[in-house]
Amino acid sequence: MLTEPQLLALLLDLQQRFSWGQTASQYRLDHSWQSRTATLYRASGLPSGDPGVVLKVLDRVDGSTARALDDGLRRLGQAFASQDRSRARIPDALGWLDVPAAVCTRHVEGTDVIRLFADLGHPSWAGSGWDPTELASECGRALGVYHTADHPAIAPGEADGDLREAARAMRVSAPLLARLADDAVTAPTFGDFGPHQLMATDGGGLFLLDAPPAPAGGPALGDVARFLFGLDKALARNPGVAADRRDAFRDAFCSGYAEAGLDDPRTPAGRRLVLLYEGAMARGVARQRWSIGRRGEAIRYGRRWASTVRALRREAAR
């Protein structure tokens, strides 16, 4: 963990090396937290609070990895800024460090999309100016832009393992797996895409957070399914949300993705792939909840897995 004086010194070095447009004479540590792969520090410049930045200190990597990450984020940011299919953007990349291996980005003030859908009465809906259906659609367009951005080439066959893993979880037969593989459009997949990776800002802005600049290959609709699964989990926290409203949000996301992305999740082939991945995720959550003693949740997700297996078989029989 960095101390506040250490963080201050690193940020002052970064703003000089990378010629930030906004600089500060000193910084204040606002918040720090741990992710699976890094320790993150949010800081504000003094006295005005600008620039607000996030320093991500990476675990178990060297400076060359940090530099490559910074380069990738800059390419991705330019790809989002230069297109007109989505309002979504990437937080500005501000530089990298050798020791500790770290990258710095602009802090974006807003509300996580998962919090908004977990509380459809959240006050930030009014401040952001977003309508829930339009926000869901815009999230779909953002994923479409990500999938079609210029990424490093995907190795031949790289997507196969991801599809086979999901098929094993869903007890898919070899003939159906072959059919699903024929249907799948390979994309540079996000891998952890969901409402928790997007932030809505005042005035209708939307930012895609923590995007991997060198993603693995996989079926494009795997990322679509991951968002839909996360959306369902968020909406479940709203008592009394009608099924038709939930379906409207899902349909809006899928429509947005179809406009900007590589595949259409609303076609029969698309529905099969989405069911495959949503069912595999339900099984994974069920097993994880059972292992930590949350048996009621485990049973609920187990039932969802079983119902999705049946739905996939019905779709495959058509």
N, C-alpha and C positions, 0 to 999 in steps of 0.2 A: 504493500500500500504506500502511495506517495503521501508525504506530509504537505501541508498547504504551502510552505516556503519552497519545497521542491517543485510543486505544480506551478507556482508563480514563475520560477526560473525557466522551466520548460516552455511555458506559454510565451514569455518574453522573447525567448530564443526563436520560437516558431514564427511569431509575427514579424520578426526582423528578417529571418532567412527567406520567408515566402512573401514578403512585401504585402501584408494585408492592407486592404483599403481602409479599414477601421482598426485602430490600435488603441491600447490603453497603457498607462504608466504602471499599473499594477492590477492584479486580479483577486477576486474573492471566490473561494470554493463554496458553491451552493449546495451540492449534493454529490454523493458517490454511491455506486452500487455495483454488484457483481453479476455478470452473465455467465453462460456456460464456457465462454472462450476468452473473456477479457474482464478487466476492471475499468469502469467508466467514471469520469469525473466531469460534472457540469460546473462551469465557472462563468463569472460575469466580470467584465472590465469595470474599473472604478475611475471616476465617480458616477458615470452615467448609467452603468449596467451594460453598455455596448463596448465591444462585441460580446455576445453570449456564445460560448463555445462548448463543445464536448470533446474531451480527450479520451480516446479508447486505447488503453494499455493492453496489448495482446499477450496471451499466455503461450509460453513455450514456442515462440517463433523468433526469428532474427529480423534485423533491420531491412533486409532485402524483401521480406514478405510484407512489411509495413509499407515500403515504397511501392511495391506492386499493387497493394490494396488502394493506396492513394491514387495511383495512376488509373486503376480501374474505376474508382468512384468518379474521377474527373471525366472519363469517357462516358460513363453512364449518365452523369449530370448533363453533359452536352447533348446526349441523345434525347433526353427528356425535354430539354429546353428548346431544341430545334424542331420539335414536332407539334402538330396542332390537333392530334386525336384525343388528347387527355389534358386536363388541367394539372395533373399530378407532376410534381417535381422531386428532385433529390436534394437533400441538404448539401450546401457547398462544401467541397473538400478544401481544407486549409493547410495541409502539409503533413509531414511524417517525421518520425524520430527513429534513429538507430538504437539508442540506449536511453530508456527502455524502448523496445519496439512498440511504436504507437502511431495512430493516425488521429488527426484533429478535423472536426467538421463544425459547421455553423449550428448552433442550437436553434431549434424551431419550437416556438411556443404554440401550443394548441392542446387538443384533447384526442387521446387515442380513439380510433374508430371502434375498437372493441368495447370501450367504456360507453360510447354513445349508443351502440346497439344493445348493450346490456341494460340500458336505462333510457327508454324512448321518451321519457320526460326530463332528461338531463338538461340543465340550463344552457349548456354549450350548444345545443341544437339552434337556439335562437341567435346566439352570438356568431356562430359560424355561417348562418344563412343557408345551411344545407337542409334539403328535404331528405328523409331516410331512403326513399326509393331512388332518388337521383344520386345520392351518395353511394349506394350499393352499385349502381350502374357505373359511376365514375371509378370505383375501385376495380371493376372488371376491365375498364379501358386502361387503367394504370398497369394491370398485369399484362394486358396485350402489348403495350408499349415495351414493357420489360422483356417480354419474350422475343420481340422483333428488333431489339436494339443490337448493336454490333458487339458480340461477345467472342471470346476465344473459341476456336473451332471445337466441336464435340467429336470425340473419337468414335469411329464406327463401332456400333454395338454397345455404346456406353449406356444407352437407355434400357437395354434388355434386362439387366439385373433388377432395376427398380420395378419394372412391370412384373417380373417373375416373383419378386417378394410379395407384392400385393396379391398376386394370383394364388400363392400358397396360403396366405391368410384367409382367402375367400374360398378355398377348396375348389378351385377352378380346374376343369378337365383340360387335358392337353389340346383337344380340338378347339375348345373355346379360347384357351390362351393364344393359340395361333391366330384365331379370328380377331381377338383383341389387339394383338401385335400388328396385324395388317391394318387395323383401324387407326392405330395411334400415330399422331404427328409428333415427332421428336422436337424438343425445344431445350434451350438453356434454362433449366428449371430453377426456381427460387429455392425450393426445398422446404421452407418453413413459412410459406406464404399464408397470411391470415389477417383478420381485422386488427390484430395486435401489431402489425408491421406498418400501419398507416396512421397518419395524424391529420386531423382536420383543423384548420386554423380559421380565425376570424376573417370574414369577408369571402368565404368560399374557397380557400386554398386547401390543397391536399398534398401531403408529402409521404413518399415511400421511404421507410427507414431501414437501416441495416441490410441493405441489398447486397448480396454476394456478387462482386464484379466478375468472378471467374466461376460461374455455376457449373454444376454437373448436368449431364444430359438426362432427359427423361420424357415421358409423355406430357405434352403441354397440359392436358386435362387433369393430370395429377395435381398441379398447382391450383387449378380451378376447384377441384374437390376439396383440397385443403382449406381454401377460403370458405367454401360453403359449410364445411364441417365446423369451422370456428364460428361462423355466423350463427349457425343453429345453437351452438353452446352459449353464445352471448344472448340470443333472443330468449333462450330458456329461462333466463333470469328475470324476465318481464312476466309477471303473473297475468294470465288472461289474454295473451297475444293470440289472436285467432290464426288458425292454420292457413287461411287464405292470405292473410297479411304476410306471414312468414314466407309463403310460396311466392308472393309478389316481389319480396326482396331478393329471393334466390333467382327468380326469373330476370330481374333487373340486372343483377350481377352478370349472369350468363349472357344477356343481350349485349351489355357493355363489352364483355370480353369478345364476343363474336364480331363486333364492329371493328375492334382494334387488334385482335390477336391472330393466332395461327389455325384455330379450329373452332367448331361450333358445338358447344356442349348440349345444344337443344335437339340435335339430330339423334336418330336411334343409336348410331355408333357412339356418339358423344355421351348419351345417357348411360350406355353400358360401361364406358370407362369411368365416368364419374361415380357410378354405383360401386364399381370395383374398389376404387380408392377410398370412398367414404366408408364402405364396409370394413376394409382393412384397418382404417383408423379407429373405427368403433371397437374392433377386436383388441387393438393395442391398448386403448384406454380401459377396456374391461379388465384385461390382464393386469394392468398397472394398478387400478383401483383395488382389485382383489388382493394383490400382493401387500398393500398397505392397510388392509383391513376395512376398506370402505365398501362393504359387501353390497349395500343397496345400490350404489352407483354402478358397481361392477355388473350386477344383474341387469340393470337398466340398459347399459351399453351392450351387454351380451345379447339381450333381446333385440337391440337395434341391429347388431351384426347378423343375427339369424334372419331377421326380416329383410335385410339388404341382400343376403345370399339368395333368398327366395325371389326377391324382385329382380336381381340380376339374371337368374335362370329364366324368369318369365320374359324378360327383355330379349334374352338370347334365343328364345324359342320362336320369336316373331319372324 
